[in-house]
Each structure stands twice: as structure tokens, then as C-alpha cells.
């Protein structure tokens, strides 16, 4: 079975498939794509910015329920039907109801729909989100085309920034409750957007410098895109055989398109489709890039992000709110402090942007809360991520394969885990609205089984082609199952026990 991304045999004349013609359409209709991008930019800015300047919703407010969280029967009637000749009190109640509904709608759309399906789209279609839909990328490129166009500094090209940015953003988001409060979302996402525009204005000369080097989710998207069944395929033979010179591709993420071996860094914007009759939007096996020994070799920072970031930090962030061990540990720490008359860690957060502080919602973190979250996520990253790292290294050594390539076998499980974790917000919103979710448990179980089975299969295929003997490869295959079991057990506890 051919799994290589680059086709080395002479290209035979053939009709372009519908998918290839779609890629060509994207190349010819950049204006239409830009129009879509600006519509999403406006939608994004409204979704992120407007709720932050509205009052926090009433504790009993609901998005779909008829009472809207109103505090009296009269208010509920006004919220539901309005009034022919409303009094000033009724007008205020009606306005408050719809403000509550707007904030809840923004939270549900952004965290309950937007982000889970961005992750899913990357796994299915590559980084089309980045190249066609991402508002932050569109703004960064626009600023870059109209900015000072400075050279990209050497420090910015350091490969570890996506790892650092992902971890810091994830942890800080938990400390300020980014999923629950629009102000926190505006601070983190709005701050990221402002930084992207600033970097674009300073550097790049029309390129997406922020997206390539500094975006907090760029590394995650690069890993997930490796298993996408849709990608832009490069036919090197056709490229070299093309009889005419042609202008260079305007590649926004600064890729050398001719030598591109995988979909990880490609933003799938379509600008290069049909270039020199060698670039084609095509279907491939989802396993092709990971199993292709001649493909793009993963870097160490990518493997670290996968093991310690996506499987460690992210899972710790998803789990602390539902884990009874976390609650017991924090309570034990509080009792220990009180017994020794050390009370300052039990003091409230001084500012919402430092630690969660929303007295009107009855949600105020103490210094102990913040420390407990930091310790919990750090321990999760060290224990689970470290265990995965050790077992992957041991299995790779026994099988005689590169540990970074073997680590890529965990991408399907990590991607499905991110989708499951983010969809926890979707379930929370739907349950609050009284939606019956009897189907959710079997769906979660099915997705988890798919992720575990897919990663187990990938790992075994990578181990099987190693240079070691049969016995060593067999032991390596058993070692490979250990991190899968650890991750699976963690999700099982989260969804089916706690």
C-alpha cells in the first residue's frame, strides 16, 4: 500500500477529481474566501467582546427556557411575551432577560460548539480552519500586508514557543475560569488576537508569522492534521517536469511547498492548488503520514507537546473540576493550614484577571484554590505525561524505531480526548437547559474505544517495522499499550465513575 505523501513516479494524464477541482476553485476564488473570513472576524469579535461588557447572567437564567431566570412570575411573563405598554420596571426586566440570553448564547456557541468542532475539523480536513476560517489568522495576515514588514527575529523562530504558549494559555485559562466568564475569555482570546495583529504588523511582509511560530494552538493543530484524510498532495515529478518557470506560491505560513512532505504545517488555504500541475487536493489514508518512514520526521518539541501537553496538561485541566480526589486534597490542605493558624492562603482573589473573582455569581477563588489547580495540573502533566514518555521511549528502544515517530501513534487518542474534553462544556450547557442526554454516555464510550483502538493499531504497525527481533518487538508492543491504558482509565474515571 502506498503511503508516501510525495509521488516519485511519472505523472500519468488523468481527469482531476472533484476534490482536486475544489482545491482549484479555492485558488481561483480568493476574494470569496476573504469575504468569508471577514464575516467570521465580525462574528468572532461580537461573540468574544460583547458579552464581556454585559452583566453576568442571573444564576437561574437559561438560554432556551421560557422563564429566562426571571425572579418573579411578572418578570417571567415579560421575558416570554413582552408587554403592550411596559412600565419602566418591565422594560428593565425585559432588557435584563435578553442580555442574559445573549451572554449564555455566546458562551454556548463559543465553548460548546465552536472549539470542539474546530478540533474535529482539523482531524477530518487538515488545517482548513487555519487557512480559510480562522479570524485571528486573517487579522494577522491583513496586518502583515499593511504593516512595517520587518524581518522575523531569530528568537521568534524557536520551535518551543507552541509548547510554552499552549501550556501557559491552558493553565491560565483554568485559573481565571475562561470557559465560564466572558471577561476571562476576552482577556485570553482577545489578548491573543491583539498579539497576533501586533506581530503581523511588525513582521512578515504579508505572511502569517504569528500562526507559524507563536500561535498557542498551532502545535496542536499541526499534530492533529497529520491524521487528516484530506490534504494537498505534492507531485515532485510533475513539479520538476513542468516546462515553464512560474512565480513562487504565496504561502501564508511560509512553507517550502515543493518540499512539503505532510499536512502538519499546511494551512490548506488552497492558494497553491494546481501550481505547476503538481499540487492537488486529494484523499489519503488517515494513517499515511504517521506510517510513512520517508515522510516529515516529527521534532522533539512536537512529541513533548503531545505527551506532556495534550495528554498531560489538557487532561488535568479538563478533570480537576469533576475529580473528588482534588476536592479532598484541597480540603485536607485547608484543614492543615487552619490548624496551624496560616490563614492568608484562604483569602479571596484580589482581581478576576489573577484568579477567578465573581462575587455576584458566588464564584471567588482563594489563593489555595489557585495553588491547588496549579499543583494538580502540574502533577497530571508530570505523572501521566512522564509515564507516557518513559513507556514510549522504552518501546521505541526495544523495537528499534525513533521514539518521536512512535509517539505520533498517540495522536488519534489525544485528538479524540481534546474533543471529548471540550464537549464537556457542551454537555454542561445542554443539561442546564434540561436537554435529555441519554445518548451521551454510549457516544463517549464509542469515541474513546475508537481512539484507543486507532492508536493501538498505529503503534503496533510502527513497532512491527522496527529493526529489532521478533521478541523485542513483541515486548515493545505490550509496552505501547501501557500509556493507552493510563489515558483510557483516566477518561473512564472522568465520564463513568465520577
C-alpha positions in Angstrom: 0.0 0.0 0.0 1.4 3.4 -1.0 1.6 5.7 2.0 4.1 8.3 0.9 2.9 11.8 0.5 5.3 12.5 -2.4 4.7 10.7 -5.7 8.0 9.8 -7.3 6.8 8.0 -10.4 6.0 9.9 -13.7 2.6 11.6 -13.5 0.1 10.0 -15.9 -2.6 12.1 -17.6 -5.8 11.8 -15.7 -9.0 13.7 -15.0 -8.9 15.8 -11.9 -11.2 14.5 -9.2 -14.0 16.6 -7.7 -11.8 17.2 -4.6 -9.0 18.4 -6.8 -11.3 20.7 -8.6 -12.5 22.1 -5.2 -8.8 22.9 -4.4 -8.5 24.6 -7.8 -11.7 26.6 -7.1 -10.2 27.8 -3.8 -7.1 29.0 -5.7 -9.2 30.9 -8.2 -11.7 32.4 -5.7 -9.5 34.1 -3.1 -11.9 37.0 -2.9 -14.8 34.7 -1.9 -12.6 33.1 0.8 -11.5 36.6 2.1 -15.2 37.6 2.3 -16.0 34.5 4.4 -13.0 35.3 6.6 -14.2 38.8 7.3 -17.7 37.6 8.1 -16.2 35.2 10.7 -14.0 38.0 12.0 -17.0 40.2 12.8 -18.9 37.2 14.3 -15.8 36.3 16.4 -15.4 39.9 17.7 -19.0 40.1 18.7 -19.0 36.7 20.3 -15.9 37.3 22.3 -16.1 41.1 23.1 -19.8 42.0 23.5 -20.7 39.6 26.4 -17.7 40.8 28.4 -19.4 44.2 28.7 -22.8 42.9 29.8 -23.9 42.0 33.3 -23.3 38.5 34.5 -26.4 36.3 33.9 -28.8 35.6 36.7 -27.9 32.3 38.4 -31.2 30.8 37.2 -31.0 32.2 33.7 -31.4 29.7 30.8 -30.9 30.0 27.1 -34.0 28.1 25.9 -36.2 28.0 29.0 -39.2 30.3 29.0 -38.5 31.9 32.3 -35.0 33.2 31.4 -34.1 33.1 35.0 -36.5 35.8 35.9 -37.1 36.3 39.6 -40.9 36.6 39.6 -44.0 35.5 37.7 -44.4 39.0 36.4 -40.8 39.1 35.1 -41.2 35.7 33.5 -44.3 36.9 31.7 -42.5 40.0 30.4 -39.4 38.0 29.3 -41.6 35.5 27.4 -44.2 37.6 25.8 -43.2 41.2 26.3 -45.8 43.8 27.2 -48.0 46.1 25.2 -47.4 49.1 27.4 -44.5 48.2 29.5 -43.6 50.1 32.6 -40.0 51.2 33.2 -39.6 48.2 35.6 -40.9 45.8 32.9 -38.6 47.3 30.3 -35.6 46.8 32.6 -36.7 43.2 33.2 -37.1 42.5 29.5 -33.7 44.0 28.7 -32.1 42.0 31.5 -33.6 38.8 30.3 -32.3 39.3 26.7 -28.9 40.3 28.0 -28.7 37.1 30.0 -29.8 35.1 26.9 -27.2 36.8 24.7 -24.3 36.0 27.2 -25.4 32.4 27.5 -25.8 32.0 23.7 -22.3 33.4 23.2 -20.8 31.0 25.8 -22.6 28.0 24.3 -21.7 28.8 20.7 -18.1 29.6 21.5 -17.2 26.8 24.0 -20.0 24.3 23.3 -19.9 24.3 19.5 -17.0 26.4 18.1 -14.0 24.9 19.8 -15.0 21.2 19.9 -15.8 21.2 16.2 -12.6 23.1 15.3 -10.7 20.2 16.8 -12.9 17.7 14.8 -12.5 19.7 11.6 -8.7 19.6 11.9 -8.7 15.8 12.3 -11.0 15.3 9.3 -9.9 18.0 6.8 -6.5 19.2 7.9 -5.9 22.8 8.8 -8.7 24.3 6.7 -9.8 26.1 9.8 -6.4 27.9 9.9 -6.3 28.8 6.2 -9.9 29.6 5.4 -11.8 30.3 8.6 -9.6 31.4 11.5 -10.3 35.1 12.4 -7.1 35.5 14.2 -5.1 34.3 11.2 -7.0 36.5 8.8 -6.4 39.6 11.0 -2.7 38.7 11.4 -2.2 38.4 7.7 -4.1 41.6 7.0 -1.9 43.5 9.5 1.2 41.9 8.0 0.3 43.1 4.5 -0.2 46.7 5.7 2.5 46.8 8.4 6.2 47.7 8.6 7.3 44.3 7.1 10.3 43.8 9.3 12.5 40.7 9.2 11.4 37.8 11.5 13.8 37.8 14.5 15.8 34.7 15.3 14.2 34.3 18.8 10.8 34.0 17.3 11.8 31.0 15.2 12.5 28.9 18.3 10.5 25.7 17.9 9.4 25.5 21.6 7.0 28.5 21.5 3.9 26.5 20.6 4.6 24.2 23.6 5.1 27.0 26.0 2.2 29.1 24.7 -0.2 26.1 24.8 0.7 25.2 28.4 0.6 28.7 29.7 -2.7 29.6 28.0 -4.3 26.4 29.2 -3.2 26.7 32.8 -4.0 30.5 33.0 -7.4 29.8 31.5 -8.2 27.4 34.3 -7.1 29.9 36.9 -9.5 32.6 35.6 -12.3 30.2 34.6 -12.1 31.0 30.9 -15.0 28.7 30.0 -17.4 30.3 32.4 -16.9 34.0 32.2 -16.8 36.3 29.1 -14.3 38.7 30.7 -11.8 35.9 31.1 -12.4 34.8 27.5 -11.9 38.3 26.2 -8.7 38.7 28.2 -7.2 35.4 26.8 -8.6 35.3 23.3 -8.7 39.0 22.8 -5.1 39.3 24.1 -4.0 36.6 21.7 -5.7 38.4 18.8 -4.1 41.7 19.7 -0.7 40.0 19.9 -1.3 38.3 16.5 -2.2 41.6 14.9 0.9 43.3 16.5 3.3 40.6 15.4 1.7 40.7 11.9 2.1 44.5 11.7 5.8 44.3 12.9 7.0 41.3 10.8 6.3 39.1 7.9 5.6 41.1 4.7 2.2 39.6 4.1 2.8 36.3 5.8 1.3 34.7 8.9 4.3 34.9 11.2 2.1 34.6 14.3 0.4 31.4 13.1 3.7 29.8 12.1 5.7 30.4 15.2 3.7 31.7 18.2 0.0 30.7 18.0 -0.9 28.7 21.2 -2.8 26.1 19.3 -0.6 25.9 16.2 1.4 22.9 17.5 -1.8 21.0 18.5 -3.3 21.7 15.1 -0.1 20.5 13.4 -0.2 17.2 15.2 -3.9 16.6 14.5 -3.6 17.5 10.8 -1.2 14.5 10.4 -4.1 12.1 10.6 -6.5 14.1 8.3 -7.7 12.0 5.3 -7.8 15.2 3.1 -4.6 17.0 2.2 -2.8 18.9 -0.5 -0.5 16.3 -2.2 2.7 17.4 -3.9 3.8 15.5 -7.0 7.5 16.2 -7.1 8.0 14.5 -10.5 5.3 16.7 -12.1 6.8 19.8 -10.4 10.3 19.2 -11.7 8.9 18.2 -15.2 6.9 21.4 -15.6 8.3 23.1 -18.8 7.8 26.7 -17.7 9.1 28.9 -14.9 6.4 30.1 -12.6 6.1 32.6 -9.7 6.6 31.3 -6.2 3.5 30.3 -4.3 2.2 33.0 -1.9 2.2 30.6 1.0 1.0 32.5 4.1 2.6 30.1 6.7 6.0 30.4 5.0 6.3 26.8 3.7 8.5 25.5 1.0 5.7 24.0 -0.9 7.9 22.0 -3.3 9.5 20.0 -0.5 6.4 19.7 1.7 6.0 16.1 2.9 3.0 16.3 5.1 -0.1 18.2 6.2 1.1 19.3 9.6 2.2 22.8 8.7 0.0 23.3 5.7 -2.9 25.7 6.3 -5.0 24.2 3.4 -5.9 27.6 2.1 -5.8 26.4 -1.5 -3.6 29.1 -2.9 -1.1 26.6 -4.3 -3.7 24.2 -5.8 -2.7 23.4 -9.4 0.6 25.1 -9.1 2.9 23.7 -11.9 0.3 20.9 -12.3 1.8 19.3 -9.2 -0.4 20.4 -6.2 -3.7 18.6 -5.7 -6.3 18.4 -3.0 -6.6 14.6 -2.5 -7.7 11.8 -0.2 -5.2 9.6 1.6 -5.2 7.1 4.4 -5.5 8.8 7.8 -2.5 6.6 8.8 -0.4 7.5 5.8 1.7 10.4 7.2 2.5 8.7 10.5 3.4 5.4 9.0 5.4 6.8 6.1 9.1 6.4 7.1 10.1 8.8 4.4 7.7 11.5 5.5 8.1 14.5 7.7 10.0 13.5 10.8 8.4 14.9 14.0 10.6 17.2 16.0 11.2 16.7 19.7 9.1 19.7 20.7 6.1 18.2 18.9 6.5 14.9 20.8 6.8 16.9 24.1 3.6 18.9 23.3 1.8 15.6 22.5 2.8 13.7 25.6 3.1 16.4 28.3 0.7 19.0 26.8 -2.2 17.2 25.1 -2.1 14.1 27.3 -0.9 15.8 30.5 -1.8 19.4 30.9 -5.0 19.3 28.9 -6.4 16.3 30.6 -5.5 17.7 34.0 -7.3 20.9 33.1 -10.4 19.0 31.9 -10.5 16.8 35.0 -9.9 18.8 38.1 -13.5 20.2 38.3 -15.0 16.7 38.5 -12.3 14.8 40.4 -13.3 14.0 44.0 -9.6 13.4 44.9 -8.9 17.1 44.0 -11.6 18.3 46.3 -10.4 16.0 49.2 -6.8 17.1 48.7 -7.8 20.8 48.8 -9.9 20.3 51.9 -7.1 18.5 53.7 -4.7 21.3 52.8 -7.2 23.9 54.1 -7.7 22.0 57.4 -3.9 21.7 57.8 -3.5 25.5 57.3 -6.3 26.4 59.7 -4.9 24.0 62.3 -1.6 26.0 62.2 -3.3 29.4 62.0 -1.9 30.0 58.5 -4.9 31.8 57.1 -3.6 34.0 54.2 -3.9 31.2 51.6 -7.6 31.1 52.4 -8.0 34.8 51.4 -10.1 35.7 48.3 -8.6 36.6 45.0 -7.9 40.3 44.7 -8.8 40.5 41.0 -10.7 38.5 38.4 -7.7 38.6 36.0 -5.4 37.0 38.5 -7.7 34.3 39.9 -11.5 33.9 39.4 -13.4 36.6 41.3 -17.1 37.0 40.5 -18.9 37.6 43.8 -22.2 38.3 42.0 -22.1 34.7 40.8 -20.9 33.3 44.1 -17.6 32.2 42.5 -14.5 33.5 44.1 -11.2 31.6 44.2 -8.8 31.7 47.1 -5.1 31.6 46.9 -5.4 27.9 48.0 -7.7 27.3 45.0 -5.2 28.7 42.6 -2.3 26.8 44.1 -4.3 23.6 44.1 -5.2 23.9 40.4 -1.5 24.6 39.5 -0.3 21.7 41.6 -3.0 19.3 40.2 -2.3 20.2 36.5 1.4 20.0 37.1 1.2 16.6 38.7 -1.0 15.3 36.0 1.4 16.5 33.3 4.4 15.0 35.1 2.8 11.7 36.1 0.7 10.9 33.0 2.9 12.7 30.5 6.1 11.4 32.1 4.7 7.8 32.2 3.7 8.1 28.5 7.2 9.4 27.7 9.0 6.7 29.5 7.0 3.9 28.1 7.1 5.3 24.5 10.9 5.7 24.8 11.3 2.1 26.1 9.0 0.6 23.4 10.9 2.6 20.7 14.3 1.5 22.0 13.2 -2.2 22.1 11.6 -2.0 18.6 14.5 0.0 17.1 12.4 2.9 15.9 12.6 6.7 16.6 10.6 7.4 19.7 9.3 10.7 18.3 7.7 8.9 15.4 6.3 6.2 17.7 4.8 8.9 19.9 2.8 10.1 16.9 0.7 6.9 17.3 -0.9 8.6 20.2 -2.3 11.5 18.1 -5.7 9.9 17.4 -6.3 9.2 21.1 -5.1 12.7 22.1 -7.3 14.4 19.4 -10.4 12.5 20.4 -9.5 13.3 24.1 -9.5 17.0 23.3 -12.8 16.7 21.5 -14.3 14.8 24.5 -12.9 17.3 27.0 -14.2 20.4 25.2 -17.5 18.7 24.6 -17.9 18.5 28.4 -18.8 22.2 28.1 -21.4 21.4 25.5 -22.9 18.8 27.8 -22.9 21.2 30.8 -24.8 23.8 28.8 -27.3 21.3 27.5 -28.0 19.8 30.9 -28.7 23.3 32.3 -31.3 23.7 29.6 -33.0 20.4 30.6 -32.0 18.6 27.4 -32.0 14.8 27.8 -28.6 13.4 27.2 -29.1 9.6 27.4 -27.2 9.1 24.2 -24.1 10.9 25.5 -22.6 8.1 27.6 -22.6 5.5 24.8 -21.3 8.1 22.4 -18.4 9.0 24.7 -17.6 5.3 25.2 -17.6 4.7 21.4 -15.3 7.6 20.7 -13.0 6.5 23.5 -12.8 3.0 22.1 -12.2 4.3 18.6 -9.3 6.5 19.9 -7.8 3.6 21.9 -8.1 1.1 19.0 -6.8 3.5 16.4 -3.7 4.5 18.5 -3.1 0.8 19.4 -3.1 -0.1 15.8 -0.8 2.7 14.7 1.7 1.9 17.5 1.7 -1.8 16.6 2.3 -1.0 12.9 5.2 1.3 13.8 6.7 -1.2 16.2 6.3 -4.1 13.7 8.6 -2.5 11.1 11.4 -1.8 13.6 14.9 -3.2 13.3 14.8 -5.4 16.4 14.0 -9.1 16.6 10.5 -10.6 17.0 10.7 -11.0 20.8 11.8 -7.4 21.3 9.1 -6.1 19.1 6.5 -8.1 20.9 7.6 -6.7 24.3 7.6 -3.2 22.7 4.1 -3.8 21.6 3.0 -4.6 25.1 4.8 -1.6 26.5 2.9 0.5 23.9 -0.4 -0.5 25.5 0.6 0.9 28.9 0.1 4.7 28.1 -3.1 3.8 26.2 -4.4 2.1 29.3 -3.4 5.0 31.5 -5.2 7.6 29.3 -8.2 5.3 28.8 -8.5 4.7 32.6 -8.4 8.5 33.2 -11.2 9.2 30.8 -13.2 6.2 32.2 -13.0 7.6 35.7 -14.0 11.1 34.4 -17.0 10.0 32.4 -18.3 6.8 34.0 -17.2 6.9 37.7 -17.0 10.4 39.0 
